Amino acid sequence: MALARLKRFADGGFARNIATLAGGAALAQFLPLIASPLLTRLYTPADFGLLSVYAAWLSALAVISTGRYELAIVLPSCDRRSANLFGVSLAIAASLAALLGLVLWPAPGFWAHLMREPALAPWLWLLPLTVGLAGFTQAYTQWNNRRQRYRANAGGRIAQAVGMTALQLGLAGLGAGGLLIGQTAGFAASLVAQALPDLLTGAAWRRDVDVAGMKQVAREYAEFPRVNAVNALVGAAQDTLTMTLLLAMSGSATVGFYGLMMRVLKLPAALVGQAVAQVAYRDLAAAHAAGEPLAPQIRKLFVLLTLLALPGAIVMAAFGPALFALVFGEGWREAGEYARALSPYMLCHFVASPLGMVPLVIRRQKAALAFTVVGNGLFLVVLWSGLASGWPLASTLWALSAAMAAYFFSYFAWIYKAVR
């Protein structure tokens, strides 16, 4: 029965499009992975620490680099309005990059001191450029998504990995600067690959873009910068606060176990979940614009995501500690215990991430923000309560999985009710 359901999802190219994006993501993840042993020998831990601080600021700025208008690009039924949303996204990204340049370039030492990383000062000139490139890349991802150019998006992921890894390997003599320049080069390579179809055809979308049209769609979709940007920032804060709690209450070794465990458990979402989200978002937006009911598609998407995530969750729950000990060494068995405890949570999280596109389609972002705040708050409260009570972290994570499973089921029920 499960195989029959999966076969039906292949109709209309849904599975083919997911496979295209997932294949690009897999290769993009694989290249930096195999280069890691070389990079750790070419760069010092201090260099990677500098990269981590830089990447944290970059991630926070990249979330708002387009005002989140890029997420609205796939929604209009009219191509002209979509092109104007694309123009708005690019304009905001360029404006933010220019503003950052005006703020950072005259006094990089001052800002590096505020970031508590003075060694960043010689390289802060890169940050405005990288933020602008990240914003352009995000906008092009959704523009290609609307145009069903999934190969271009997959090519962008691969080009980013190749460009970043090649420059980081080649510029090791610059110290941390090599890592930072490589990251910027990765975004530039991704943008070129994603924009290539337009570059070859003269970017015909520009004929549909004008100032009046951009102002109109910016007003119409103002909920995206007002609400969705806050939603994204709240979501981004959870990981940072979790690491802070663990470091303060359990120590750096626990943070290391937890960090490795989360990278492993989130890999399926990075490889497959994002691909499903891109394809489903475009298809749901098109169906909604055509006045078609969304509930049948949501049911199918829920079944597909569950079927994809369930085998891995079962394996991790049954054999997590043994698998981590086998792959990473006996010293990492404890990380496998954490993975076992969080396997129910990660299953629900895998299903929920692509479904998070539904509130964007049906314009229920304020309710989605409320769910995000409640969910992130519940996560942190349960984690803190368990640690403060003296529970072992594995026991705390089991309680966390139970609480978050209840939260996600209420979230799924809300989404289904909202589209009926």
Disulfide bonds with the S-S distance in Angstrom:
none
